[in-house]
Amino acid sequence: MKYLLILLLVGIGFVGCNNDDNGDNTVACTEIFIYGLSINVTDAVTGEAISEGVTVTATDGNYSEDLMYLGDSWLGAGERPPRHL
C-alpha cells in the first residue's frame, strides 16, 4: 500500500519543465538534472539495503521506467519534457 501511495504521488508530481505564462512558449528549466524518485529497499530484519533480485519500476500513463540502483537507493523518474495537451 505504501508503494502504491508513493507511485501515485510521483505520478502527480512529475514536473520537470513548465511553460512560462508570458505566451512566448519558452521553457524555464533548471540546469541540474533531478531525480523524482529515491527509494530505499531494506531487509526487514537487518535493515541492510537490498539490491539483488529487486526491480523497481515507475509508471505514469504510457511512461514506464526501471529505476537504477546507485549507492543504497533506487533512483529514477528524472525530469521529462513538458507534455502539451
C-alpha positions in Angstrom: 0.0 0.0 0.0 2.9 2.4 0.8 4.5 1.8 -2.6 1.1 2.4 -4.3 0.8 5.8 -2.5 4.4 6.7 -3.4 3.8 5.9 -7.1 0.5 7.9 -7.1 2.3 10.9 -5.6 5.1 10.6 -8.0 2.6 10.3 -10.9 1.1 13.6 -9.8 4.4 15.2 -9.0 6.1 14.6 -12.4 7.2 18.1 -13.2 10.4 18.9 -14.9 10.0 22.0 -17.0 7.0 24.2 -17.3 5.9 26.7 -19.9 6.1 30.4 -19.0 2.9 32.3 -18.6 4.1 35.1 -20.8 3.0 33.4 -24.0 6.3 33.2 -25.9 6.5 29.4 -25.5 9.9 29.5 -23.9 10.6 26.8 -21.4 12.2 27.5 -18.0 14.3 24.6 -16.7 16.9 24.1 -14.1 20.5 23.3 -15.2 20.7 20.4 -12.7 19.2 17.0 -13.5 17.0 16.0 -10.6 15.6 12.5 -10.0 11.9 12.4 -8.9 12.3 9.2 -7.0 14.8 7.9 -4.5 13.6 4.6 -3.0 15.4 2.5 -0.4 14.6 -1.2 -0.2 15.8 -2.7 3.0 15.7 -6.1 4.7 13.1 -6.0 7.5 15.3 -7.9 9.9 18.8 -6.5 9.3 17.9 -3.1 7.9 20.5 -3.5 5.2 19.9 -2.3 1.7 18.7 -4.9 -0.8 19.7 -4.7 -4.5 19.9 -8.3 -5.6 16.7 -9.7 -7.2 14.9 -6.4 -7.0 13.4 -4.4 -9.8 11.7 -1.0 -9.1 9.6 0.4 -11.9 7.9 3.8 -12.1 4.8 4.0 -14.3 2.8 7.1 -15.3 0.2 6.5 -18.1 2.2 5.1 -21.1 5.5 6.2 -19.5 7.4 3.4 -17.7 11.0 3.4 -16.4 13.0 0.9 -14.4 14.9 2.7 -11.7 18.7 2.3 -11.4 20.5 1.3 -8.2 23.2 3.8 -7.1 24.8 3.6 -3.7 22.0 2.4 -1.4 19.0 3.9 -3.3 17.0 3.2 -6.4 16.9 6.4 -8.5 14.9 7.4 -11.5 11.9 9.2 -12.9 14.0 12.2 -13.7 12.9 15.4 -15.4 10.9 14.9 -18.6 10.0 17.4 -21.3 6.6 19.1 -20.7 3.5 17.4 -22.2 1.5 19.7 -24.4 -2.2 18.9 -24.2 
